[in-house]
């Protein structure tokens, strides 16, 4: 025996997952940019509020 697994006749194999498309990468990139922008604005607002309370 060579140790290589052979498919069993009649066995059902799972289909290969579909390849990711460019639009998925673009959508993920836009989601990261939106999250980053929202986080930056939130942090800037929090710091502005804290600086205003310190006066």
C-alpha positions in Angstrom: 0.0 0.0 0.0 1.2 3.4 -0.8 -0.7 5.2 2.0 -2.6 7.4 -0.5 -6.3 7.7 0.2 -8.5 6.6 -2.6 -12.1 7.6 -3.1 -14.7 5.0 -2.2 -16.9 4.1 -5.2 -20.3 5.6 -4.7 -19.2 8.0 -2.0 -20.7 11.5 -2.1 -18.0 14.2 -2.0 -18.6 17.8 -0.9 -18.5 20.4 -3.6 -15.6 22.7 -3.6 -16.3 26.2 -2.2 -16.8 28.8 -4.9 -13.9 31.1 -5.6 -14.1 34.6 -4.1 -14.9 37.3 -6.6 -13.4 40.8 -6.8 -16.7 42.3 -5.6 -16.4 40.3 -2.4 -13.0 41.8 -1.8 -14.3 45.3 -2.6 -17.2 44.8 -0.3 -14.9 43.7 2.5 -12.6 46.6 1.9 -15.5 49.1 2.0 -16.7 47.5 5.3 -13.2 48.0 6.8 -13.1 51.6 5.7 -16.5 52.3 7.0 -15.7 50.8 10.4 -12.4 52.6 10.5 -14.1 56.0 9.7 -16.8 55.4 12.3 -14.3 54.5 14.9 -12.1 57.5 14.2 -15.1 59.9 14.3 -16.3 58.3 17.6 -12.9 58.6 19.2 -12.5 62.2 18.0 -15.9 63.1 19.4 -15.1 61.4 22.8 -11.8 63.3 23.0 -13.5 66.5 22.1 -16.1 65.9 24.8 -13.5 65.1 27.4 -11.5 68.2 26.5 -14.6 70.4 26.7 -15.4 69.0 30.2 -11.9 69.8 31.4 -12.3 73.6 31.0 
